[in-house]
Amino acid sequence: MKTKFDPEIIRHSAAHVLAAAVLEMFPETKFGMGPATEDGFFYDFELPRTLIPEDLPLLEEKMKNIIATNHPFEREEISLANAREHFQRLGQHLKVEIIDDLAKEGKEIVSVYKTGPFVDLCVGPHVESTGELKAEGIKLMRASGAYWKSDENRQQLQRIYGVAFETKNQLEKYLHLREEAEKRDHKKLGKELGLFVFSKLVGPGLPLYTPKGATVRREIQDYSNQLRQGIGYQEVHTPQINKAELFKISGHYDLYKDDMFRVSSNYTEEEYFMKPMNCPQHTQLYAAEMRSYRDLPVRIADFANLHRDEKPGQLGGLTRLRSFSQDDGHCFCREDQIEQEFEAILGCIKEAMATYGMKYHIRLSLRDEAKKDQYLGSDVVWEKSQSLLKKILEHRKIKHVRAEGEAAFYGPKMDLIAEDSLGREWQLSTIQLDFNMPVRFGLEYIDEAGKKQVPVMIHSAIVGSPERFMGVLIEHYAGNFPLWLSPMQVAVIPVSDKFSDYAATVKKELASNGIRVETNEKSESLGKRISETIEQRIPYLVVVGEKEVADRLVAVRTRGSREQETLPLSTFIEKIQNEISKKS
């Protein structure tokens, strides 16, 4: 019976076929683990030699043969002791280690799958036979090193990555998008466009922004700040180091201290940390004075730098950093104000995503009810806060998906999952409801009856980290930033040296009107200078020659177009300013 296409089952089954192919090519292979992934699968191996790119087509061919042979996936449940004996006899020490780990968890029975000559320890499920896999929809992508159990202190294995789809067309579409993604790689484009650099002397995950990159970063921050100010937030600034006691009270110390940078003082013995988030400090701004119910909500936003001690292997361009900021906001309010505050922030998020040209959906992130010990607060508090968020989404008729286990440790949240121009999803914005932290810090306000009450704390971010979002946007736009966000908005090129004075005049007038502009007067041909400007993806290219000087005109070419339009300089300035103001 043909199995209906289930991506996870198909991809996990393909991983087993890969392992069988590797066994055929290298009989002495030791097998690690081989799970399904979002688009395919991988498997970790201990091999007699390092794989080379030419090995992958050979393995693909062996996989096709195994698929064509139509081996059944035969499942058997056996005792843990028998499984250990079996894999010990085969010399599969990595599988023996997995079995020993299962024994520590109290397991007594395990399942194994036999696929031709290959036998693997696996819970399944799988397709009924290899013939149900579509060979034309499977491709091996690359091989790389991977530490056993992701532990950098353990031996390094070789990991082979593959993708698996139901049809050849789906595979070809995936490969096309992947090729496009490689062209848009923000690390590559960031270097070509001169936006940021990384230095070995400064350290991994610590980017240095050039004037152009700093401009893009600042524009993202300023826009988020503008949106926040529109709903009553005021900007604050807080220090980058804090006493450990602050994080002990907030709960971050016990859960995250290994991911925080410790700071030592030459003069005191107190324990300090670089702050990984702003919320604990913001509680102290609230606590600095007694509040009345009339003072609420108190809304503050912070763009100060944050630091997290990420593992070097997890860092990736701007999308995973050790030093970054957030367009971070915290609102302290009464319970009857929660819904209006969520609606205001959701409105900001909707406007921001429309401006950046990104589709999105909302994920309702809830507590994992099977792991309550990993969260702060009582069942009563969690039931109350989660019900409130569900009510808000239903009241606004917002389509959403539920995700248990994705809540913050202090409360449930609404996460915005944005889709870029290549269809990839990114978790950006978030709005989080927190009944716990105000209690832990003893925050209060005086209600209408003169009694002390505890405020509710709402954590939110509009695009998350501006630095990370900058990396996302570089790829989303393929480096072609919209005018308002572009690090350089206009390039002025004189036809020859004779027209340099007028080019300087045009540049001065554009700059005095708040437009970011540069001139290209290199001693090169006009064609080459134009080509260089096009490569820099500057939205507008202005060429000035004899006619333009005589009539105070500019010859304008829009990015991506070969057409040229001649305009009075004042008209061009008005056009640019209008486009920038509309963020179109």
Secondary structure as GFF3:
##gff-version 3
##sequence-region A 1 584
A	DSSP	alpha_helix	7	25	.	.	.	ID=ss1
A	DSSP	beta_strand	30	31	.	.	.	ID=ss2
A	DSSP	beta_strand	40	46	.	.	.	ID=ss3
A	DSSP	alpha_helix	55	69	.	.	.	ID=ss4
A	DSSP	beta_strand	73	79	.	.	.	ID=ss5
A	DSSP	alpha_helix	80	89	.	.	.	ID=ss6
A	DSSP	alpha_helix	93	104	.	.	.	ID=ss7
A	DSSP	beta_strand	109	115	.	.	.	ID=ss8
A	DSSP	beta_strand	118	121	.	.	.	ID=ss9
A	DSSP	three_ten_helix	130	132	.	.	.	ID=ss10
A	DSSP	three_ten_helix	135	137	.	.	.	ID=ss11
A	DSSP	beta_strand	138	147	.	.	.	ID=ss12
A	DSSP	three_ten_helix	148	150	.	.	.	ID=ss13
A	DSSP	beta_strand	156	164	.	.	.	ID=ss14
A	DSSP	alpha_helix	168	184	.	.	.	ID=ss15
A	DSSP	alpha_helix	186	192	.	.	.	ID=ss16
A	DSSP	beta_strand	196	197	.	.	.	ID=ss17
A	DSSP	beta_strand	208	209	.	.	.	ID=ss18
A	DSSP	alpha_helix	211	230	.	.	.	ID=ss19
A	DSSP	beta_strand	234	236	.	.	.	ID=ss20
A	DSSP	beta_strand	241	243	.	.	.	ID=ss21
A	DSSP	alpha_helix	244	250	.	.	.	ID=ss22
A	DSSP	alpha_helix	252	256	.	.	.	ID=ss23
A	DSSP	three_ten_helix	257	259	.	.	.	ID=ss24
A	DSSP	beta_strand	262	263	.	.	.	ID=ss25
A	DSSP	beta_strand	272	274	.	.	.	ID=ss26
A	DSSP	alpha_helix	279	287	.	.	.	ID=ss27
A	DSSP	three_ten_helix	293	295	.	.	.	ID=ss28
A	DSSP	beta_strand	298	302	.	.	.	ID=ss29
A	DSSP	beta_strand	306	307	.	.	.	ID=ss30
A	DSSP	three_ten_helix	312	314	.	.	.	ID=ss31
A	DSSP	beta_strand	323	324	.	.	.	ID=ss32
A	DSSP	beta_strand	328	333	.	.	.	ID=ss33
A	DSSP	three_ten_helix	335	337	.	.	.	ID=ss34
A	DSSP	alpha_helix	338	356	.	.	.	ID=ss35
A	DSSP	beta_strand	359	366	.	.	.	ID=ss36
A	DSSP	three_ten_helix	369	374	.	.	.	ID=ss37
A	DSSP	alpha_helix	379	395	.	.	.	ID=ss38
A	DSSP	beta_strand	400	404	.	.	.	ID=ss39
A	DSSP	beta_strand	413	419	.	.	.	ID=ss40
A	DSSP	beta_strand	425	434	.	.	.	ID=ss41
A	DSSP	alpha_helix	437	440	.	.	.	ID=ss42
A	DSSP	beta_strand	445	446	.	.	.	ID=ss43
A	DSSP	beta_strand	452	453	.	.	.	ID=ss44
A	DSSP	beta_strand	456	461	.	.	.	ID=ss45
A	DSSP	alpha_helix	466	476	.	.	.	ID=ss46
A	DSSP	beta_strand	490	494	.	.	.	ID=ss47
A	DSSP	three_ten_helix	497	499	.	.	.	ID=ss48
A	DSSP	alpha_helix	500	512	.	.	.	ID=ss49
A	DSSP	beta_strand	517	519	.	.	.	ID=ss50
A	DSSP	alpha_helix	526	535	.	.	.	ID=ss51
A	DSSP	beta_strand	540	544	.	.	.	ID=ss52
A	DSSP	alpha_helix	546	551	.	.	.	ID=ss53
A	DSSP	beta_strand	553	558	.	.	.	ID=ss54
A	DSSP	beta_strand	565	568	.	.	.	ID=ss55
A	DSSP	alpha_helix	569	582	.	.	.	ID=ss56
###
